[in-house]
Amino acid sequence: MSEALTLNHDDLLDASGLNCPEPVMMLHNKVRDLSPGGLLKVIATDPSTRRDIPKFCVFLGHELLGQAEEDGTYLYWIRKKAD
């Protein structure tokens, strides 16, 4: 997971202050616009994202490269699947 913390991301989704289901809805739209193989960094404050974002990745075939928590903020690095 520490490798993900140093990766340069192609796009950023800041879903801070939003509650379920908004972060995942925003993530779905953001990933759709990302190039195949692109790396997205997600910032969220809703604890339910710890469950929802990994499930989102598995369901849609994206790769969750890492996740971290810092003082109530949840960080995720998601690689969009190649088409």
C-alpha positions as CSV (number, residue, x, y, z in Angstrom):
1,M,0.0,0.0,0.0
2,S,2.8,2.4,0.7
3,E,3.7,2.3,-3.0
4,A,0.3,3.8,-3.9
5,L,1.0,6.7,-1.6
6,T,3.8,7.8,-3.9
7,L,2.1,7.2,-7.3
8,N,1.3,10.2,-9.4
9,H,-2.4,10.2,-10.1
10,D,-4.0,11.3,-13.4
11,D,-7.1,12.8,-11.7
12,L,-8.5,13.6,-8.3
13,L,-11.9,13.1,-6.8
14,D,-12.5,15.0,-3.5
15,A,-15.7,13.7,-1.9
16,S,-14.9,15.2,1.5
17,G,-18.0,16.1,3.5
18,L,-20.3,13.9,1.3
19,N,-22.2,10.8,2.7
20,C,-23.2,7.6,1.1
21,P,-24.2,7.2,-1.7
22,E,-22.7,10.4,-3.1
23,P,-19.0,9.5,-3.0
24,V,-19.6,6.3,-5.0
25,M,-21.9,8.0,-7.4
26,M,-19.3,10.7,-8.0
27,L,-16.6,8.0,-8.3
28,H,-18.6,6.2,-11.0
29,N,-18.9,9.4,-13.1
30,K,-15.2,10.3,-12.6
31,V,-14.0,6.9,-13.6
32,R,-16.1,6.9,-16.7
33,D,-14.2,10.1,-17.8
34,L,-10.8,8.7,-17.0
35,S,-8.6,7.1,-19.7
36,P,-8.2,3.3,-19.5
37,G,-5.3,2.5,-17.2
38,G,-5.6,5.9,-15.6
39,L,-5.0,6.4,-11.9
40,L,-7.5,8.2,-9.8
41,K,-6.9,9.4,-6.2
42,V,-10.1,9.7,-4.1
43,I,-10.4,11.7,-0.9
44,A,-13.4,10.9,1.3
45,T,-14.6,11.5,4.9
46,D,-17.5,9.0,5.0
47,P,-16.4,5.8,6.8
48,S,-18.7,3.8,4.6
49,T,-16.3,4.3,1.7
50,R,-14.0,1.8,3.3
51,R,-16.6,-0.8,2.4
52,D,-18.2,0.8,-0.7
53,I,-15.1,1.7,-2.8
54,P,-13.4,-1.7,-2.7
55,K,-16.8,-3.3,-3.6
56,F,-17.2,-0.8,-6.5
57,C,-13.7,-1.7,-7.8
58,V,-14.4,-5.5,-7.6
59,F,-17.8,-5.2,-9.2
60,L,-16.6,-3.0,-12.2
61,G,-13.1,-4.6,-12.6
62,H,-11.0,-1.6,-11.6
63,E,-7.9,-2.2,-9.5
64,L,-7.7,-0.7,-6.0
65,L,-4.0,-0.1,-5.7
66,G,-4.1,1.2,-2.1
67,Q,-6.1,2.8,0.6
68,A,-5.1,4.8,3.7
69,E,-6.7,6.7,6.6
70,E,-5.4,9.9,8.0
71,D,-7.2,11.6,10.8
72,G,-10.7,10.7,9.6
73,T,-9.9,11.2,5.9
74,Y,-9.9,8.1,3.7
75,L,-7.6,8.0,0.7
76,Y,-7.9,5.5,-2.3
77,W,-5.9,5.0,-5.4
78,I,-7.8,3.3,-8.2
79,R,-6.5,2.2,-11.5
80,K,-9.2,2.1,-14.2
81,K,-9.4,-1.2,-16.1
82,A,-8.1,-1.3,-19.6
83,D,-10.8,-1.5,-22.2
